[in-house]
Amino acid sequence: MDCRLLAMRLGLGLVLLSLALALLPPDGGHSGPEPPPPKLPIPHNPKIETALIVTAMVSHGLATAETRDGRIEAILELTGSVSSADPVLAKLAALGVAIEAHSTGLIRALLPLAKLEEVAQLPEVAFIRRAYRPIPLQIRVQDQGQGQESLGPIGAVLFHAHKFKGQGVRIAVIDVGFGGLSWAIAQGVLPQEIIADATDYTGEGLEVGTNHGTAVAELAHSVAPEALLYLKKIGDEVGLANAIDDSLRQGVKIIVHSVGWFNTNFSDGKGIVAELADRASRLGILWVNAAGNHAQQHWTGPFRDADGDGWVEFQGSQEELKVQAGFGELQLFLTWDDWPRTCQDYDLFLYDPQGNLVASSQNYQTCTEPPTEEINYLALEPQFGAYYVRVLARNRLRPVALKLFANARLEPAVPQGSLPAPADARGVLAVGAIPIERWESGPVAPYSSQGPTSDGRIKPELVAPDNVRTATEVGFLHRFSGTSAAAPQVAGAAALLLSQHPEWTAPQVWEALEANAIDIGPPGKDNIYGAGRLNLSLGRPRAIREIASLIRPGDQAIQGDSLLVTVRLVMPPSHFGGLVFQERLPPGFRLVPLENAGAEFDPEQLTWTWPIVDPGSGRTISYKLIIPPGPGGLSIGWTD
């Protein structure tokens, strides 16, 4: 054979092989661009967010969603608080700034594009940025059959039977939209008489946009049908602050917020949104928040760059996160643990399945901007394969942890620490989700966000049912899935407790919800289930012990002596469901069960479990208590 022909064939084979490898999706990593892309040449003002400048540059002379009449919407962070008579308002008006709303230290306004620099020069203005945007925490899943609904399983039916229906309790639903509200009122899904107030803080119209808030209100109403609802539509943190202030003035006792806020903190309970929730909590409101649906859409970890090329290594030497995104908007939020202002500069890049750079976020972090990057990319054409995310360290001064959220599945994902604000706040009762069809056994929904917070606190506090039916259409076949559906049921449950105990404070309601929860998963409170499954109880089971012994008072107990212990357990007359009794022994003692009364006995945990116990009925168990040797008299005590 001609050697030259052989060489040509081998060369062609190598070319075809290389092309095939380039077209195949990567396995465990994707060969990204080298060297790193240069920083975008943007005129930088330390008092203006880079992304806002980019928006202004792109929008100049164009009619875009970000601009109105040649003005751009922005948030002004002030050096102090602001009131209606504040002089800074007059200064802004003189520059052509239209004030839309304000709260303590913040103004939402429309700024003329040509006046951005002049507004930034005002001494009262600390920083100008885009508004934070709340995102509803619902997901869309295929209907999984009829299943059972939640009023019975969570215990609400018993409260209704005893005439505790949330009467006298005011619940605020602070959400991003109440589409279909008029229909829900006309159909009696949300009776007109239980809607005490409905306020739009966005200027768009209460029913414009999503029906998410209407579905949340419907679930809270189904659990607490006589509670009064205060519906509040917000679109940014200024609206949130004003909605909270109005709730306090209106005597609201419970706020339900099935919404997440990204890039507002490092999941440590700090930042403007978490602080607003904590303030409401300190002033007597029980704040119930969806935990989030990001257990599979979150990554966090320390900065790693073993090869020194500037690209963050997410797992081993892998410098990319795979994003399983489909048609529609892909959202990515990057932050790092250097709040509130950072001198460390990280940039965020998105590549399509063919390795093309399709979007980036390259803010200039120069000690005045927050440690955040954000991409909102609209995929208008279906793509085969995954997108890829890269993070580049432009200026790294010290080791920090990073965190990335997406609205699509990430590989690898880190479920731990995946709660968005304000579910991470100290004063917020965060609620995870278990699908109603596996309510008794679990496990938690795979998307339900998990703790701990970045400062080590256990979250969420409880789990409640999701994938429940609603009349308001929020998903496939009218099933509402996600922690958005779980949170309003806990808010309704809290209202039932307050109608039974109107003298209780918010902390007492919180304590009762946790105390009555049914532990599930690892024993004790944990970062997946919190205290356990939501479980309403009008009373608590009682345990009455009787101890029989031949040891006389003052005698010394010797090894092998024993006590006969009989325990009578009584279920409250208004409670139906499972019963678990756990015994805790003094050190060194051993227990030998004699009568388990049909319970499943766990010798490791010393627990007796009955799946179903009727209201008012009892169970009697007995066991032999083996005494260890010891000097002196014997004294035994228990705490129920």
Secondary structure as UniProt FT lines:
FT   HELIX           3..23
FT   TURN            46..47
FT   HELIX           50..59
FT   TURN            60..61
FT   TURN            65..66
FT   STRAND          67..68
FT   TURN            69..70
FT   STRAND          71..78
FT   TURN            84..85
FT   HELIX           87..94
FT   TURN            95..96
FT   STRAND          98..103
FT   TURN            104..105
FT   STRAND          106..112
FT   HELIX           113..115
FT   HELIX           116..121
FT   TURN            123..124
FT   STRAND          125..129
FT   STRAND          134..136
FT   TURN            151..155
FT   HELIX           156..161
FT   TURN            162..163
FT   TURN            167..168
FT   STRAND          170..175
FT   TURN            179..180
FT   HELIX           181..186
FT   TURN            187..188
FT   HELIX           192..194
FT   STRAND          195..200
FT   TURN            206..207
FT   HELIX           212..223
FT   TURN            225..226
FT   STRAND          228..233
FT   HELIX           237..249
FT   TURN            250..251
FT   STRAND          254..257
FT   STRAND          259..261
FT   HELIX           271..282
FT   TURN            283..284
FT   STRAND          286..290
FT   TURN            295..296
FT   STRAND          298..302
FT   TURN            306..307
FT   TURN            316..317
FT   STRAND          321..324
FT   STRAND          328..336
FT   STRAND          345..351
FT   TURN            353..354
FT   STRAND          357..361
FT   STRAND          372..379
FT   STRAND          387..395
FT   STRAND          401..406
FT   STRAND          409..411
FT   TURN            416..417
FT   TURN            422..424
FT   TURN            426..427
FT   STRAND          428..435
FT   HELIX           436..438
FT   TURN            439..441
FT   TURN            446..447
FT   TURN            454..455
FT   STRAND          462..466
FT   STRAND          468..469
FT   HELIX           476..478
FT   STRAND          479..481
FT   HELIX           483..500
FT   TURN            502..503
FT   HELIX           506..516
FT   TURN            527..529
FT   STRAND          542..548
FT   TURN            553..554
FT   TURN            559..560
FT   STRAND          562..570
FT   TURN            573..574
FT   STRAND          577..582
FT   TURN            587..588
FT   STRAND          590..595
FT   TURN            597..598
FT   STRAND          600..602
FT   TURN            603..606
FT   STRAND          607..613
FT   TURN            615..616
FT   STRAND          618..626
//
